[in-house]
């Protein structure tokens, strides 16, 4: 990062704030925040008060409107997205415009501006997607891989992807909701007590992105091995941390939710490399030679298994409560 200019799209969100703290401790010469929210940008400007921090108002949906932010940039972390599953279910084209078209605009801006590397943030909901948010992120991943094939590796940017599960206490997550419900005396509203979710801290999310940034080749997809917990266990852990027991109320599964999530699909696992704490899925290098699609399959897929929140290490109440206590706050981030 020494002497480099770095851009974070969607930089006023939970991830943007977390990675910014890391980058301010590096030798980066300039860190740019691109987002639509002038109020949050002003809050960040006052909070960090750093001459290295520059702010750009813009929407990734508008390529012309974001080009100035990319000029002279070396590296990009693309975090701008619509992430709420229910809202994307009701407004799927808005998810497409931001998550698919917006990310494509970011790649076009990177190519036009001579950016060296860009990391795109995705979600476990993009694996076997059943909701509009996951489908739009899945298309984003496919498009990153597709455009990586067309970029001259000796000249163009390196595009790679990180995919991770629920980030604990990030904006809009269930943990701040549970904490507020417990503090008010309950009840804690659960969708399905047996539903499982991958869990990671914001610091781990930043660590995964930096890991991909350091090691990523064109079209690579990086996953960090993560523990999971049931929603029931998470509710009990929040109550233990807050120090109050309240009633639980099961309200049923919301629009677009799955019983468990998948971080690496069976098809991806067949070509994934196990890096210890991570998996990297290299891009499928087959071309449009249709003989390969009609007469030559891939037998390695037959023996592969998927990596799901039901099959990973399961956190208990005590371990999860200890993890929650390490968070800066259980409240909704500013």
C-alpha positions as CSV (number, residue, x, y, z in Angstrom):
1,X,0.0,0.0,0.0
2,X,3.0,2.3,0.4
3,X,2.4,5.5,-1.6
4,X,-0.7,4.1,-3.3
5,X,-4.1,5.6,-3.9
6,X,-7.0,3.3,-2.8
7,X,-10.7,3.7,-3.5
8,X,-13.5,2.1,-1.4
9,X,-16.9,2.1,-3.1
10,X,-19.8,2.1,-0.6
11,X,-17.1,3.3,1.8
12,X,-19.5,4.8,4.3
13,X,-20.9,1.3,5.3
14,X,-19.8,-1.1,8.0
15,X,-17.1,-2.7,5.8
16,X,-15.9,0.7,4.5
17,X,-15.3,2.0,8.0
18,X,-13.6,-1.2,9.1
19,X,-11.2,-1.4,6.1
20,X,-10.5,2.4,6.4
21,X,-9.2,2.0,9.9
22,X,-6.8,-0.7,8.6
23,X,-5.7,1.5,5.6
24,X,-5.1,4.6,7.7
25,X,-2.4,2.6,9.5
26,X,-0.7,1.7,6.2
27,X,1.5,3.8,4.0
28,X,-1.2,4.6,1.5
29,X,-0.9,8.2,0.2
30,X,-4.6,8.7,-0.4
31,X,-7.8,6.8,0.5
32,X,-10.9,7.7,-1.4
33,X,-14.5,7.1,-0.2
34,X,-17.1,6.8,-2.9
35,X,-20.8,6.7,-1.9
36,X,-24.2,8.3,-2.3
37,X,-24.6,9.4,1.4
38,X,-23.3,12.9,2.0
39,X,-24.4,12.8,5.7
40,X,-22.4,9.6,6.4
41,X,-19.4,11.1,4.5
42,X,-19.5,14.2,6.6
43,X,-19.6,12.0,9.7
44,X,-16.6,10.1,8.5
45,X,-14.7,13.3,7.6
46,X,-15.2,14.6,11.2
47,X,-14.5,11.3,12.8
48,X,-11.2,10.6,11.1
49,X,-10.0,14.1,10.3
50,X,-7.2,12.9,8.0
51,X,-5.7,14.8,5.1
52,X,-5.2,11.5,3.3
53,X,-9.0,10.9,3.2
54,X,-10.9,12.2,0.2
55,X,-14.6,11.9,-0.4
56,X,-16.6,11.5,-3.7
57,X,-20.3,11.7,-4.1
58,X,-21.5,9.3,-6.7
59,X,-23.6,6.2,-7.5
60,X,-22.0,3.1,-9.1
61,X,-25.1,2.9,-11.3
62,X,-23.9,5.9,-13.2
63,X,-20.6,5.2,-14.9
64,X,-20.1,8.8,-16.0
65,X,-20.7,10.1,-12.5
66,X,-18.0,7.9,-10.9
67,X,-15.2,8.2,-13.4
68,X,-13.5,11.2,-11.6
69,X,-13.2,9.1,-8.4
70,X,-11.2,6.4,-10.2
71,X,-8.7,8.6,-12.0
72,X,-5.2,8.0,-10.5
73,X,-6.4,5.1,-8.3
74,X,-4.1,2.0,-7.9
75,X,-6.4,-0.4,-6.0
76,X,-10.2,-0.7,-5.5
77,X,-12.3,-2.4,-2.9
78,X,-15.9,-2.6,-4.2
79,X,-18.3,-2.8,-1.3
80,X,-21.2,-0.8,-2.7
81,X,-24.3,-3.0,-2.9
82,X,-27.9,-3.5,-2.0
83,X,-27.7,-6.2,0.7
84,X,-31.1,-6.5,2.4
85,X,-32.8,-9.7,1.3
86,X,-36.5,-8.6,1.8
87,X,-36.1,-5.2,0.1
88,X,-34.4,-6.8,-2.9
89,X,-37.2,-9.4,-3.1
90,X,-39.7,-6.5,-3.5
91,X,-37.5,-4.4,-5.7
92,X,-35.4,-6.9,-7.7
93,X,-34.5,-4.6,-10.5
94,X,-33.0,-2.2,-8.0
95,X,-30.7,-5.0,-6.9
96,X,-29.8,-5.7,-10.5
97,X,-29.0,-2.0,-11.2
98,X,-26.7,-1.7,-8.1
99,X,-25.2,-5.2,-7.7
100,X,-24.9,-6.2,-11.4
101,X,-24.8,-3.0,-13.5
102,X,-23.1,-1.1,-10.8
103,X,-20.3,-3.6,-10.4
104,X,-19.9,-3.7,-14.2
105,X,-19.5,0.0,-14.2
106,X,-16.8,-0.3,-11.5
107,X,-14.9,-2.7,-13.7
108,X,-15.2,-0.4,-16.7
109,X,-14.0,2.5,-14.7
110,X,-11.0,0.4,-13.4
111,X,-10.0,-0.5,-17.0
112,X,-10.4,3.1,-18.3
113,X,-8.4,4.5,-15.4
114,X,-5.5,2.0,-15.3
115,X,-6.4,0.5,-11.9
116,X,-4.0,-2.3,-11.0
117,X,-6.3,-4.5,-8.9
118,X,-9.9,-4.6,-7.6
119,X,-11.5,-6.9,-5.1
120,X,-15.3,-7.4,-5.3
121,X,-17.3,-8.3,-2.1
122,X,-19.9,-11.0,-2.5
123,X,-22.0,-13.1,-0.2
124,X,-22.8,-16.8,0.6
125,X,-26.3,-16.0,-0.7
126,X,-24.8,-16.0,-4.2
127,X,-24.2,-19.8,-3.9
128,X,-27.4,-21.7,-5.0
129,X,-29.3,-18.4,-4.8
130,X,-33.0,-18.4,-4.0
131,X,-33.5,-14.7,-3.5
132,X,-33.0,-11.6,-5.7
133,X,-30.1,-10.3,-3.6
134,X,-28.2,-13.6,-3.9
135,X,-29.1,-13.9,-7.6
136,X,-27.8,-10.4,-8.3
137,X,-24.6,-11.1,-6.4
138,X,-24.2,-14.4,-8.3
139,X,-24.4,-12.5,-11.6
140,X,-21.9,-10.0,-10.3
141,X,-19.5,-12.9,-9.6
142,X,-20.1,-14.4,-13.0
143,X,-19.5,-11.1,-14.7
144,X,-16.3,-10.4,-12.8
145,X,-15.0,-13.8,-13.9
146,X,-16.1,-13.2,-17.5
147,X,-14.5,-9.8,-17.7
148,X,-11.3,-11.2,-16.2
149,X,-11.0,-13.4,-19.2
150,X,-11.1,-10.5,-21.6
151,X,-8.6,-8.2,-19.8
152,X,-5.0,-8.4,-21.0
153,X,-3.2,-9.7,-18.0
154,X,-0.1,-7.7,-18.8
155,X,-2.0,-4.4,-18.9
156,X,-5.4,-4.6,-17.4
157,X,-6.6,-4.8,-13.8
158,X,-6.7,-8.0,-11.8
159,X,-10.4,-8.6,-10.7
160,X,-11.1,-11.1,-7.9
161,X,-14.0,-11.9,-5.6
162,X,-14.4,-12.6,-1.9
163,X,-17.5,-14.4,-0.7
164,X,-18.4,-14.5,3.0
165,X,-21.3,-15.2,5.3
166,X,-23.0,-12.9,7.9
167,X,-20.8,-10.2,9.3
168,X,-21.5,-9.9,13.0
169,X,-23.1,-6.6,14.1
170,X,-22.8,-5.0,10.7
171,X,-25.4,-2.5,9.6
172,X,-28.8,-4.3,9.2
173,X,-27.7,-7.6,10.8
174,X,-29.8,-9.5,13.2
175,X,-27.4,-9.1,16.2
176,X,-28.2,-5.4,16.8
177,X,-31.9,-6.2,16.4
178,X,-31.7,-9.0,19.1
179,X,-29.7,-6.8,21.4
180,X,-32.2,-4.0,21.2
181,X,-35.1,-6.4,21.7
182,X,-33.4,-7.9,24.8
183,X,-32.7,-4.4,26.2
184,X,-36.3,-3.5,25.8
185,X,-37.5,-6.6,27.6
186,X,-38.3,-8.8,24.6
187,X,-39.5,-10.8,23.0
188,X,-36.7,-11.8,20.7
189,X,-38.3,-12.4,17.3
190,X,-36.7,-15.4,15.5
191,X,-37.6,-16.6,12.0
192,X,-36.6,-20.3,12.4
193,X,-34.7,-21.4,15.5
194,X,-32.9,-24.2,13.6
195,X,-31.8,-21.9,10.8
196,X,-28.0,-21.8,10.6
197,X,-25.7,-19.0,9.4
198,X,-22.0,-18.6,8.9
199,X,-20.6,-15.9,11.2
200,X,-17.5,-13.7,11.0
201,X,-16.4,-10.5,12.6
202,X,-15.9,-7.3,10.6
203,X,-12.1,-7.6,11.3
204,X,-12.2,-11.1,9.7
205,X,-14.2,-9.7,6.7
206,X,-11.4,-7.1,6.2
207,X,-8.8,-9.8,6.7
208,X,-10.4,-11.9,3.9
209,X,-10.5,-9.0,1.5
210,X,-6.8,-8.1,2.2
211,X,-5.9,-11.8,1.8
212,X,-7.6,-11.9,-1.6
213,X,-5.9,-8.6,-2.5
214,X,-2.5,-10.0,-1.7
215,X,-2.9,-13.4,-3.5
216,X,-5.7,-13.0,-6.0
217,X,-5.2,-13.8,-9.7
218,X,-7.7,-12.8,-12.4
219,X,-11.2,-14.4,-11.7
220,X,-10.3,-16.0,-8.4
221,X,-13.0,-16.4,-5.7
222,X,-11.8,-16.5,-2.1
223,X,-13.7,-18.0,0.9
224,X,-12.7,-18.0,4.5
225,X,-13.6,-21.1,6.5
226,X,-16.0,-19.9,9.1
227,X,-18.0,-21.4,12.0
228,X,-21.8,-21.2,12.1
229,X,-24.6,-21.1,14.7
230,X,-28.3,-21.6,14.8
231,X,-30.5,-18.5,15.2
232,X,-31.7,-20.0,18.6
233,X,-28.1,-20.2,19.8
234,X,-27.4,-16.7,18.6
235,X,-30.4,-15.3,20.5
236,X,-29.3,-17.1,23.7
237,X,-25.7,-15.7,23.3
238,X,-27.0,-12.2,22.9
239,X,-29.1,-12.5,26.0
240,X,-26.1,-13.8,27.9
241,X,-24.0,-10.8,26.8
242,X,-26.7,-8.2,27.5
243,X,-27.3,-9.9,30.9
244,X,-31.1,-10.4,30.6
245,X,-33.3,-13.3,29.8
246,X,-36.4,-12.6,27.7
247,X,-39.0,-14.6,25.9
248,X,-38.5,-15.8,22.3
249,X,-41.1,-15.5,19.6
250,X,-40.9,-17.6,16.3
251,X,-42.3,-15.4,13.5
252,X,-41.5,-17.7,10.5
253,X,-39.1,-17.5,7.6
254,X,-39.0,-14.1,5.8
255,X,-39.1,-13.5,2.1
256,X,-36.2,-15.1,0.3
257,X,-34.5,-16.8,3.3
258,X,-32.9,-20.3,3.2
259,X,-32.7,-22.8,6.0
260,X,-28.9,-22.9,5.7
261,X,-26.3,-21.1,3.5
262,X,-23.6,-22.4,1.2
263,X,-20.1,-20.8,0.9
264,X,-18.7,-23.1,-1.7
265,X,-21.0,-25.1,-4.0
266,X,-20.4,-28.7,-5.0
267,X,-19.5,-27.7,-8.5
268,X,-17.0,-25.1,-7.2
269,X,-15.5,-27.5,-4.6
270,X,-14.5,-29.8,-7.4
271,X,-11.9,-27.2,-8.5
272,X,-11.3,-25.4,-5.2
273,X,-7.9,-25.3,-3.6
274,X,-7.7,-25.8,0.2
275,X,-5.3,-23.1,1.5
276,X,-5.8,-24.1,5.2
277,X,-8.0,-21.3,6.6
278,X,-9.3,-20.5,3.2
279,X,-10.6,-21.9,-0.1
280,X,-9.8,-20.3,-3.5
281,X,-11.9,-21.3,-6.4
282,X,-10.0,-20.7,-9.7
283,X,-12.1,-19.6,-12.7
284,X,-13.3,-22.2,-15.1
285,X,-10.9,-21.9,-18.0
286,X,-13.0,-23.8,-20.6
287,X,-13.9,-21.7,-23.7
288,X,-16.9,-21.9,-26.0
289,X,-15.7,-25.0,-27.7
290,X,-19.1,-26.7,-27.6
291,X,-17.6,-30.2,-27.8
292,X,-16.5,-29.9,-24.2
293,X,-20.1,-29.0,-23.2
294,X,-21.9,-31.8,-25.1
295,X,-19.4,-34.7,-25.1
296,X,-16.9,-34.0,-22.3
297,X,-18.1,-33.6,-18.7
298,X,-16.1,-33.2,-15.5
299,X,-16.2,-36.4,-13.4
300,X,-14.5,-34.7,-10.4
301,X,-17.8,-32.9,-9.6
302,X,-19.4,-36.3,-9.0
303,X,-17.4,-36.9,-5.8
304,X,-17.3,-33.3,-4.6
305,X,-19.3,-32.0,-1.6
306,X,-20.5,-28.5,-0.8
307,X,-19.4,-26.3,2.1
308,X,-22.5,-25.2,4.1
309,X,-23.4,-23.6,7.4
310,X,-25.1,-26.9,8.4
311,X,-21.8,-28.8,7.8
312,X,-19.2,-26.5,9.3
313,X,-18.1,-26.2,12.9
314,X,-21.1,-25.2,15.1
315,X,-20.7,-22.6,17.8
316,X,-22.2,-23.1,21.2
317,X,-23.8,-20.4,23.4
318,X,-20.6,-19.8,25.6
319,X,-18.3,-19.6,22.6
320,X,-20.6,-17.4,20.6
321,X,-21.1,-15.1,23.7
322,X,-17.3,-14.8,24.0
323,X,-17.1,-13.8,20.4
324,X,-19.9,-11.2,20.8
325,X,-18.0,-9.6,23.7
326,X,-15.1,-8.9,21.4
327,X,-17.2,-6.7,19.2
328,X,-17.0,-3.0,19.8
329,X,-20.7,-2.7,20.2
330,X,-23.8,-4.8,19.7
331,X,-25.8,-1.7,18.7
332,X,-26.5,-0.6,15.1
333,X,-23.4,1.1,13.6
334,X,-23.7,4.8,12.8
